[in-house]
Amino acid sequence: MPTKEFQFNFDEDSKVNPNRLHEECFNYGSQSWQYSKVLADAIEEKQLIHEELKVRRSELVLEARRDPEGCGLSKPPKNDEIEAHYRTDEKHKQLKQDLIKAEHKVNILQGGVNSIQFSKSTGLDLAVQLWKGDYFSVEGIPQEVPVEWEAWRMQKLEKASEKQRSKMRRTTNVE
């Protein structure tokens, strides 16, 4: 049963938008479930292809043992000849390629599921902790916190240092 082509954006889906924590938290379970369903479908597809490949191999081995001369093999056929017989079969080769592609798809989806279930889960937990600590309510924090945080922090430190210096001048000036 082939899976529908997945239309996910792993890069975007694994990120946490701190300005929409409520939506991120409420949508997390549904998003994780969507990825898990598509992964399960891909695993099923891979297993079905694998079984079809094993059946094809068995048919070719049986054919080689029953009629080795008709398959162009010596009588009795050697194991190496039988292996060469099934490995060069066009349908067997196509099934093997299909299996490799299915395994690749499973690996990609597994990475996406892991990214959503672990990275995003951790990111959401940390973002909620920051929110609880009023981190996002501090006036002046830029929206793009990682990009502009250091410049903003230095500006605030300079202003604080200037205020402290002016207070010290007022209290230490003896006239």
N, C-alpha and C positions, 0 to 999 in steps of 0.2 A: 504494500500500500504506500505509494509515494506521498511524501509530505508536500504541503503547500510551500512555495518559496517563502522563506522568512524575510520580513521587511523590518528589521530592527536596526537601530543605530547604536552599536555597543558603546561608542565613545560618549554620546549624549546620554544614553539611558543609564550609564553607571555614575554620572555626575549628580551632585546634590546642589540644588539652587537654594541658597540660604534665604533668598527673598520670598520663597514659596514653600517653606518648610511644611506647612499644613498640607498642601497638595502632595508634596513628596512623600510624607508619612502615610497619607491615606491611599496613595496609588502604588506604594511599594509592593504590597502583597499581590496585587493584581498583575503588576509588571513581572514580578518574579514567577508567578504562576504561568504567564504567557510564555516566557522563556523555557520553563520546565516542560510544558506541554510540547513545544516544538522540538526540544531536545529528545523527549521520549519518542516522538514520532520518527525522528532521525535515527535513533537507536533501533527502533523496530524495523525501519527500512534497511538498515545495515545488516541486521540479523537475517532478514528474509533473503537478501542478496547472498549472504554467506551460506545459507542453507541451500539455495539454488546452485551455488558454485560447487558445494560438496556433492549434491546429487549428480550434477553434470560430470564431475570427476569420477564418481562411482560408475556411472553409465559407460564412460570411456574405458575405464579399467576393466570392467566386465566384458565389454566388446573386444578389447585387446586379448583377454584371456580365452574367450570363446572362439574367436576367429583371428588368430595372430597373423596368418598369412594375408587375410583380407585387409588387414590394417597395415600391411607392409612390414611386419615384424617377424623375427625368427621364431621357430617352433622348438621348444616352448619359449615364450617371450621372457626376456630378462627384465628385471625391475627398472633398470635405467631406460630401456626401450619403452616400457609402459608409461613411465613418467614423461618421456619425450612426446609420446603419443597424445596424452591429455594436455600437456602444456602448450602444444602447438595447435590445438583445436581452436578455431576462431571464436566459437561461442564461449569456450572456457576463458580465453584471453579477454573477451569483452566483459564477462562477468567479473573477472579479476580487476579490471579497470573500474568497473562500476563500484566494486567493493572498496577500492582505494578512495574513490571520490566520496562515497558514503562515510567512510571513516574520517576523512578530512572535514566533512560537514559536521559530524558529531564532535570532533575536537574543537572546532570553532564555536559551536553552540555551547559546549561544556565550558569553554573560557568565558563566554558571555554570561552564562548562568552563574559561574563563580564570581564574576565581576559584580553582577547585580546582587547576589545573595551575600557576599562577604564584604566587598569594597563599599558598596552603596549602603549596606546595613551599618557598617562601622562609621561611614561618613554621616549618615543620618543621626546615629547615636551622638556623635561628637557635636554636630550642629545643634541638636536639641539641647545638649549640655551648655553650649555657648549661649543659646537663646535664654535658657533658664537663668544664666548669670548676667543677663541684660547686655551681653556683648554687642548685639546688633542694635541696641538702642542708644549707644554712645553717639552723641552729636558729632557729626563731621567725619565719621568713618566712611570712606569711599565705598561705592558699590563693588568695585573690583578690588576687594581686600588684598589678595595676594600681590597684585601688580603695584598698587599704590601705597600699601601699608607702611613701608619703611619711610618713605618721604613724608607721609602724614605724621608718623610717630616722631620723626626728627623735628618737624615744624612745631609740634606740641611741646616737645622737650625744650626747644629754644625759647618758646614763649614763656614756659614755666621758669626756666633759668633766668630770663630777663626780669620776670616779676620778683623772683627771689633776690636777685642782685639789687633791684630798686628798693625793696623792703630793707635789705641790709644797709644800704646807703642811708636811708632815713633813720634807722635806729642807731647807727654808729656815728653819725655826724654830731659832733659836740660843738655848739656855738656859744 
